[in-house]
């Protein structure tokens, strides 16, 4: 019996119509979409980049245009009975990143011109808000149905200038000129939907549309974007099986690796596991698991945020506590970067305390953690990330050859060659620098930091050996070794079966490199 061909992967395709007509893989979210559009009239959803927000907007567009043919075989086909044809005004601000009101006007104007032509609305002004109002009112009156407004990536122009107060104020004024009309359009609107990464409070969307319902952290909509475990093991199972064949491992092992690399996002207090859809699709296409999400680039707003709040970098492995109220704080006035890093996808909810209404945020998965370390190299180590990654690979190869001494000599020579950074004046900077460099080894080897009696700085392991490593700044390596014994860091691994090694490492802030190390094999 001939096997059925797998549906094509919708790589780079964000249009629902193209996916359905082209026979591409589509994970059915239409039951949630039907519920959302009947529960609320004004909705805001924030999700990280590459999580399917644009595809969701396109799906909404097809639904409200009454394109029943595109929903054949999906949940929506049975749920919807009327299939009314509404005028749909879809605007995307994803490309409005020039940072000037002129750039914003050009991007929006081009889309308004197209919509005015589509719905036969005559342009009588250059004011963006006035034109949007005319489009909504006249398209609704002519169609005899209320209009639908969908605005994708509303915050892209604002995030582009987040750390420039003067330009940020200009962009806020520009966005207000567009969105300010929506409240007055209520009699003509059936549904309004906005997406973005984060929330800017001083934009008319949020200050004037007080009936805009934010579903971003509502448990029943946590799976509206992204892939759940059930969807992965049912609708995407044939692709998982193909990936297992590509990797030469079992389906069970493949599911475990996918979970470690791309799962772990939680967008609500119920902690429903969500996979990054972009990374999953690319893993299926490549037949291997890379850090695909970070390969698309790290927004400068994130790296600048990390530099500004660098004292928290090393705490992300253990988890950082955040009050629920902080998630609703204005992005442009935040004093705590955690909500922004959460909304951007670099941290996620790992625990929730109902009594205190507090969240614990950590890295979602290995892909994000590895990518974050890559993003921090230029700020804590050196601008040449290629050289840093090359040295890390050399260190890894030496460890594989059971030659830790050579590995540390390689690292010592490299750190000594790194140009002195003017802002590297604190012990905290050097701690973070070592943390970043050693964390990069986590791409190749297991990395752990906790035991029942304390925190191990670094634990590296391969098939035959396990290294418990303790780092000290401006203190002797012997003191690091003593701490390993005092804290009993080796005890959890005595029955592991591999050779155990204690490694004490001293770092000198004067020479800015490793000054000495001691390696002892445990008997």
PAROMI-574821 format. One record per residue (C-alpha): residue in one letter; x, y, z. Coordinates in steps of 0.1 Angstrom, whole numbers. Each point is the difference from the previous one (the first is absolute). Layout:
<rs>
lodren|X|Y|Z
a|X|Y|Z
...
</rs>
This chain:
<rs>
lodren|X|Y|Z
x|0|0|0
x|14|33|-11
x|5|25|29
x|-20|33|-2
x|22|30|-9
x|5|24|29
x|-17|34|-2
x|25|27|-10
x|15|21|27
x|-12|37|-1
x|34|15|5
x|-1|37|-3
x|-37|-1|-10
x|-23|22|22
x|-31|0|-22
x|-28|-23|10
x|-14|-1|-35
x|33|-11|-15
x|5|-27|26
x|-34|-15|-5
x|-1|2|-38
x|36|-12|-3
x|-5|-31|22
x|25|11|27
x|0|-13|35
x|-24|20|22
x|-6|-7|37
x|-36|7|6
x|-6|30|23
x|-34|9|-13
x|-20|-12|30
x|19|25|21
x|-5|27|-26
x|-37|-6|-1
x|-2|2|38
x|21|32|1
x|-20|18|-27
x|-33|-8|18
x|12|8|35
x|14|35|-7
x|-2|29|-24
x|34|17|7
x|30|-23|6
x|37|5|6
x|24|-30|-1
x|38|2|6
x|23|-28|-10
x|37|-2|-8
x|12|4|-36
x|-3|-30|-23
x|-28|-15|20
x|-27|2|-27
x|-17|34|7
x|-1|9|-36
x|-14|-33|-11
x|-27|4|27
x|-8|35|-14
x|-3|-15|-35
x|-22|-28|13
x|-23|26|16
x|-2|19|-32
x|-11|-31|-20
x|-25|-9|26
x|-17|34|1
x|1|2|-38
x|-22|-31|1
x|25|-22|-18
x|-17|-32|11
x|18|-20|-27
x|34|6|18
x|-13|-16|32
x|-11|-33|-14
x|10|-28|24
x|8|24|28
x|-19|6|33
x|-13|33|-13
x|-20|-17|-27
x|-23|-16|25
x|0|29|25
x|-10|28|-23
x|-35|0|-15
x|-4|35|-15
x|32|8|-19
x|-7|37|-3
x|23|20|-24
x|13|30|19
x|23|27|-14
x|34|-9|15
x|27|27|5
x|33|-17|7
x|30|22|7
x|35|-12|8
x|26|23|16
x|27|-27|0
x|20|19|-26
x|-4|35|16
x|34|-2|18
x|17|31|-15
x|-4|19|32
x|-15|31|-15
x|-36|13|-5
x|7|3|-37
x|9|-37|-2
x|-31|-9|20
x|-22|21|-23
x|13|-16|-31
x|-5|-36|12
x|-36|7|12
x|-9|22|-30
x|9|-28|-24
x|-23|-24|17
x|-28|26|4
x|2|8|-37
x|-5|-37|-9
x|-30|-3|24
x|-16|32|-13
x|3|-14|-35
x|-14|-34|11
x|-31|15|17
x|-5|30|-23
x|7|27|26
x|11|33|-13
x|30|16|18
x|-8|35|12
x|29|6|24
x|36|-10|8
x|-8|-6|37
x|4|-37|7
x|-26|-2|27
x|-26|19|-20
x|5|-23|-29
x|-3|-31|22
x|-32|13|14
x|-14|6|-35
x|10|-35|-10
x|-18|-16|29
x|-32|21|-3
x|-4|-1|-38
x|10|-36|-5
x|-25|-10|27
x|-28|20|-14
x|6|-12|-36
x|3|-37|10
x|-29|1|25
x|22|-18|25
x|21|14|28
x|37|2|-8
x|29|-19|15
x|33|17|9
x|32|-21|4
x|33|17|9
x|30|-23|0
x|33|9|18
x|-14|33|12
x|31|6|21
x|27|-6|-26
x|5|38|-6
x|2|6|38
x|24|-28|7
x|24|13|-26
x|6|32|20
x|-7|-14|35
x|33|13|14
x|-2|34|-16
x|-25|21|20
x|-3|29|-25
x|-7|-23|-30
x|-22|-22|21
x|-22|30|8
x|-2|8|-37
x|-10|-35|-8
x|-27|0|27
x|-14|31|-15
x|0|-16|-35
x|-17|-32|12
x|-26|20|19
x|-9|18|-32
x|-9|-34|-15
x|-16|-18|29
x|-19|30|16
x|-30|-5|-22
x|-9|-35|10
x|-21|9|30
x|-22|22|-21
x|-4|-28|-25
x|-18|-23|25
x|-34|1|-18
x|16|-13|-32
x|23|-27|15
x|-8|-37|4
x|35|-10|13
x|33|17|7
x|32|-20|5
x|35|13|7
x|33|-20|4
x|34|10|12
x|29|-11|22
x|-6|23|29
x|-23|28|13
x|6|37|-3
x|-24|17|23
x|2|35|-14
x|-15|-9|-34
x|-36|7|-7
x|-8|-36|-5
x|5|-6|37
x|-9|34|15
x|-32|5|-20
x|-12|-35|-8
x|-7|-9|36
x|-21|-29|-12
x|30|-16|-17
x|2|-35|16
x|35|-13|5
x|0|-38|-4
x|38|-4|0
x|1|-17|34
x|-35|-15|0
x|3|-38|4
x|-27|-10|-25
x|19|18|-28
x|36|-10|10
x|1|-23|-30
x|-13|24|-26
x|35|4|-14
x|26|-27|2
x|-2|-37|1
x|-12|-21|30
x|13|-35|9
x|-32|-16|-12
x|2|18|-33
x|36|-11|-5
x|-8|-36|8
x|-32|-1|-22
x|-2|25|-28
x|38|2|-4
x|9|-36|8
x|9|-10|-36
x|26|28|0
x|13|-11|33
x|4|-36|-13
x|18|13|-31
x|24|21|22
x|7|-31|21
x|11|-18|-32
x|21|30|-10
x|17|-1|35
x|3|-37|1
x|-17|-2|34
x|-33|-12|14
x|-32|21|-1
x|1|1|38
x|36|14|-1
x|-10|25|-26
x|-30|12|20
x|23|5|30
x|26|20|-20
x|-28|22|-15
x|-13|6|35
x|34|10|14
x|8|23|-29
x|-33|16|-10
x|-26|-6|27
x|-4|16|34
x|-19|32|-9
x|-28|8|24
x|-23|30|-6
x|-24|-4|28
x|-2|-11|36
x|-13|-35|-10
x|35|-7|-14
x|-12|-16|-32
x|32|-10|-19
x|4|18|-34
x|26|-7|-26
x|15|26|-23
x|-16|-7|-34
x|27|17|-20
x|27|-22|15
x|-20|-32|-3
x|-7|6|-37
x|37|7|-7
x|11|-31|20
x|-23|-21|-22
x|13|16|-32
x|37|-2|9
x|-2|-35|15
x|19|12|31
x|-3|23|29
x|17|34|-1
x|-7|33|18
x|-23|12|-28
x|-18|27|19
x|32|19|8
x|12|-4|-36
x|-26|25|-10
x|17|27|20
x|-3|14|35
x|-18|34|2
x|23|28|12
x|-26|9|26
x|6|-33|17
x|38|2|0
x|-1|36|12
x|-24|-10|28
x|24|-28|10
x|29|25|2
x|-20|24|21
x|-10|-27|25
x|30|-22|-2
x|0|-9|37
x|-29|-24|-6
x|15|-20|-28
x|15|-28|21
x|-32|-4|20
x|-21|-11|-29
x|10|-36|4
x|-13|0|36
x|-31|20|-8
x|-10|36|7
x|-31|9|18
x|-24|26|-15
x|-33|14|14
x|-31|-4|-21
x|-5|38|-1
x|34|4|-17
x|-13|-17|-31
x|-24|29|-6
x|27|27|5
x|6|24|-28
x|29|-13|-22
x|15|34|-5
x|2|7|38
x|10|-34|13
x|26|-2|28
x|0|-38|-1
x|9|-17|-33
x|-16|-34|9
x|-35|7|-15
x|16|12|-32
x|23|-30|-2
x|-30|-22|6
x|-22|16|-26
x|29|-2|-25
x|4|-37|6
x|34|0|17
x|-15|-10|33
x|-32|-18|8
x|-22|-9|30
x|13|-31|18
x|-19|3|32
x|-30|19|13
x|-10|6|36
x|-38|6|3
x|3|13|36
x|25|27|-7
x|-9|5|-37
x|37|-3|-10
x|17|-16|-29
x|34|-17|-3
x|16|7|-34
x|28|-21|-16
x|14|-8|-34
x|-27|-20|-19
x|24|-26|-15
x|35|-8|-12
x|-4|19|-33
x|-8|33|17
x|27|-4|27
x|26|-8|-27
x|-11|29|-21
x|0|24|29
x|36|-9|8
x|9|6|-37
x|-17|34|2
x|19|10|31
x|35|-8|-14
x|6|34|-16
x|-9|18|33
x|18|-22|25
x|28|-17|-19
x|9|15|-34
x|-17|12|-32
x|14|-29|-20
x|-25|-27|7
x|14|-23|-26
x|34|-1|18
x|-17|-6|33
x|-20|-29|-14
x|31|-14|-16
x|18|0|33
x|-29|-16|18
x|0|-28|-26
x|37|-5|6
x|-6|-2|37
x|-27|-26|-6
x|22|-21|-22
x|27|-1|27
x|-25|-10|26
x|-12|-28|-23
x|36|-12|-2
x|1|-1|38
x|25|29|0
x|-15|26|23
x|34|16|6
x|3|8|-37
x|-35|13|-1
x|6|24|29
x|33|11|-16
x|-18|8|-32
x|-26|20|19
x|27|18|20
x|18|11|-32
x|-32|11|-16
x|-12|21|30
x|34|16|3
x|-3|12|-36
x|-34|16|4
x|3|38|-2
x|-7|18|33
x|-35|14|2
x|-3|34|17
x|-33|-10|16
x|16|-32|14
x|9|15|34
x|-21|-21|24
x|3|-36|12
x|-35|-5|-12
x|11|6|-36
x|27|-27|2
x|-24|-24|16
x|-24|5|-29
x|27|-3|-25
x|11|-34|13
x|-36|-10|3
x|-6|8|-36
x|31|-18|-13
x|-5|-31|21
x|-38|0|-8
x|8|-3|-37
x|14|-35|8
x|-36|-9|8
x|-6|-3|-37
x|22|-31|0
x|0|-13|35
x|-25|-3|29
x|0|30|23
x|-14|0|36
x|3|24|28
x|-20|-13|30
x|5|-26|27
x|-19|-6|32
x|28|17|20
x|8|29|-22
x|7|13|-35
x|27|-14|-23
x|15|27|-22
x|3|-25|-29
x|-5|-37|-6
x|13|-14|-33
x|-4|-35|-11
x|7|-23|-29
x|-4|-37|-5
x|29|-10|23
x|8|29|23
x|-18|25|22
x|16|33|11
x|-13|20|29
x|15|35|-3
x|1|28|25
x|12|35|-10
x|16|26|22
x|8|36|-8
x|34|13|14
x|1|-29|24
x|21|-33|-1
x|-12|-30|-20
x|6|-21|32
x|-28|19|16
x|-23|-10|-28
x|10|-37|4
x|-7|2|37
x|-35|14|-6
x|-8|-30|-22
x|9|-23|29
x|-17|21|26
x|-32|2|-19
x|1|-37|-10
x|-6|9|-37
x|12|-34|-12
x|-24|-20|22
x|-29|0|-24
x|22|-15|-27
x|18|-28|19
x|-21|-27|-16
x|1|16|-35
x|25|-24|-13
x|23|26|-17
x|33|12|13
x|-5|30|24
x|23|30|-1
x|2|30|23
x|11|32|-17
x|9|32|18
x|6|30|-22
x|13|35|10
x|-6|31|-21
x|20|31|4
x|-17|33|-6
x|35|16|-4
x|11|-22|-29
x|-36|-6|-11
x|5|-37|-6
x|3|-33|18
x|29|2|25
x|2|-36|12
x|-20|-32|2
x|2|-33|19
x|-15|-32|-13
x|-5|-31|22
x|-16|-33|-9
x|-22|-13|27
x|8|-35|12
</rs>
